[in-house]
Amino acid sequence: MFFCLILSINKIKMTIENFIEIIEKEFVEMPKGILNAQSNYKEVIGLSSINALILIALIDNAYDVILSAEDIKSTVTLESLFEIVKKLKE
């Protein structure tokens, strides 16, 4: 069962819509549907050091990409973060 879960996670499509959906599912305290590509994700999810670690782990799980603290610091919008994830995935 665990093996099937890993396979399904690694098949997540690299689209901004899926990226946003994954983040919305993880941060349950955030109202659904308020995120878009231009959202300042740091403000919307309240990017504390714990939430930054959650975000890094979430992206690692979903896309097999490890973000650095600098990647987080250098981005503001979800689109800019997504572009870094796509570049690291190549």
C-alpha beads as a LAMMPS data file, in Angstrom:
LAMMPS data file: protein, C-alpha beads

90 atoms
89 bonds

1 atom types
1 bond types

-500.0 500.0 xlo xhi
-500.0 500.0 ylo yhi
-500.0 500.0 zlo zhi

Masses

1 110.0

Atoms # bond

1 1 1 0.000 0.000 0.000
2 1 1 2.781 2.436 0.943
3 1 1 4.562 1.680 -2.339
4 1 1 1.424 2.611 -4.329
5 1 1 1.172 5.891 -2.443
6 1 1 4.753 6.794 -3.365
7 1 1 4.079 6.043 -7.019
8 1 1 0.979 8.227 -7.070
9 1 1 2.817 11.095 -5.403
10 1 1 5.617 10.958 -7.957
11 1 1 3.085 11.175 -10.807
12 1 1 1.781 14.613 -9.801
13 1 1 1.569 16.831 -12.858
14 1 1 3.789 19.891 -12.887
15 1 1 1.130 22.552 -13.286
16 1 1 0.610 25.698 -11.263
17 1 1 -2.954 24.561 -10.534
18 1 1 -1.769 21.281 -9.001
19 1 1 0.953 23.134 -7.116
20 1 1 -1.637 25.463 -5.580
21 1 1 -3.967 22.564 -4.779
22 1 1 -1.213 20.706 -2.919
23 1 1 -0.421 23.780 -0.830
24 1 1 -4.093 24.433 -0.050
25 1 1 -4.551 20.839 1.111
26 1 1 -1.579 21.062 3.477
27 1 1 -2.365 24.411 5.077
28 1 1 -5.884 23.567 6.252
29 1 1 -6.267 26.716 8.339
30 1 1 -6.125 28.801 5.154
31 1 1 -9.459 29.374 3.374
32 1 1 -9.673 27.308 0.182
33 1 1 -9.729 29.062 -3.161
34 1 1 -7.872 32.233 -2.170
35 1 1 -4.533 31.227 -3.677
36 1 1 -3.614 31.927 -7.270
37 1 1 -0.360 32.183 -9.215
38 1 1 0.154 35.817 -8.187
39 1 1 -0.619 35.290 -4.485
40 1 1 1.992 36.390 -1.983
41 1 1 2.146 32.957 -0.406
42 1 1 4.238 34.165 2.531
43 1 1 1.449 36.465 3.672
44 1 1 -1.398 34.083 2.910
45 1 1 0.006 31.060 4.767
46 1 1 1.741 33.136 7.421
47 1 1 5.235 31.957 6.605
48 1 1 6.815 31.241 9.968
49 1 1 9.920 29.088 10.236
50 1 1 7.703 26.050 10.945
51 1 1 5.503 26.759 7.911
52 1 1 8.618 27.207 5.773
53 1 1 9.817 23.758 6.836
54 1 1 6.370 22.311 6.135
55 1 1 6.408 23.903 2.683
56 1 1 9.904 22.578 1.932
57 1 1 8.897 19.057 3.046
58 1 1 5.636 19.240 1.110
59 1 1 7.417 20.167 -2.122
60 1 1 10.038 17.486 -1.516
61 1 1 7.286 14.883 -1.061
62 1 1 5.245 15.976 -4.056
63 1 1 7.971 16.790 -6.561
64 1 1 11.172 15.216 -5.197
65 1 1 12.793 18.660 -5.094
66 1 1 14.625 20.139 -2.121
67 1 1 14.188 23.888 -1.767
68 1 1 16.743 25.934 0.115
69 1 1 16.028 28.767 2.509
70 1 1 17.359 31.085 -0.202
71 1 1 14.778 29.733 -2.658
72 1 1 12.047 30.674 -0.196
73 1 1 13.589 34.081 0.554
74 1 1 14.003 34.964 -3.123
75 1 1 10.370 34.363 -4.061
76 1 1 7.172 36.223 -3.285
77 1 1 4.465 34.749 -5.485
78 1 1 3.431 31.137 -5.870
79 1 1 4.304 31.420 -9.547
80 1 1 7.898 32.417 -8.761
81 1 1 8.208 29.550 -6.274
82 1 1 6.707 27.146 -8.804
83 1 1 9.223 28.262 -11.437
84 1 1 12.091 27.425 -9.075
85 1 1 10.573 23.999 -8.398
86 1 1 10.253 23.346 -12.149
87 1 1 13.847 24.438 -12.776
88 1 1 15.166 22.205 -9.984
89 1 1 13.115 19.289 -11.290
90 1 1 14.790 19.434 -14.738

Bonds

1 1 1 2
2 1 2 3
3 1 3 4
4 1 4 5
5 1 5 6
6 1 6 7
7 1 7 8
8 1 8 9
9 1 9 10
10 1 10 11
11 1 11 12
12 1 12 13
13 1 13 14
14 1 14 15
15 1 15 16
16 1 16 17
17 1 17 18
18 1 18 19
19 1 19 20
20 1 20 21
21 1 21 22
22 1 22 23
23 1 23 24
24 1 24 25
25 1 25 26
26 1 26 27
27 1 27 28
28 1 28 29
29 1 29 30
30 1 30 31
31 1 31 32
32 1 32 33
33 1 33 34
34 1 34 35
35 1 35 36
36 1 36 37
37 1 37 38
38 1 38 39
39 1 39 40
40 1 40 41
41 1 41 42
42 1 42 43
43 1 43 44
44 1 44 45
45 1 45 46
46 1 46 47
47 1 47 48
48 1 48 49
49 1 49 50
50 1 50 51
51 1 51 52
52 1 52 53
53 1 53 54
54 1 54 55
55 1 55 56
56 1 56 57
57 1 57 58
58 1 58 59
59 1 59 60
60 1 60 61
61 1 61 62
62 1 62 63
63 1 63 64
64 1 64 65
65 1 65 66
66 1 66 67
67 1 67 68
68 1 68 69
69 1 69 70
70 1 70 71
71 1 71 72
72 1 72 73
73 1 73 74
74 1 74 75
75 1 75 76
76 1 76 77
77 1 77 78
78 1 78 79
79 1 79 80
80 1 80 81
81 1 81 82
82 1 82 83
83 1 83 84
84 1 84 85
85 1 85 86
86 1 86 87
87 1 87 88
88 1 88 89
89 1 89 90
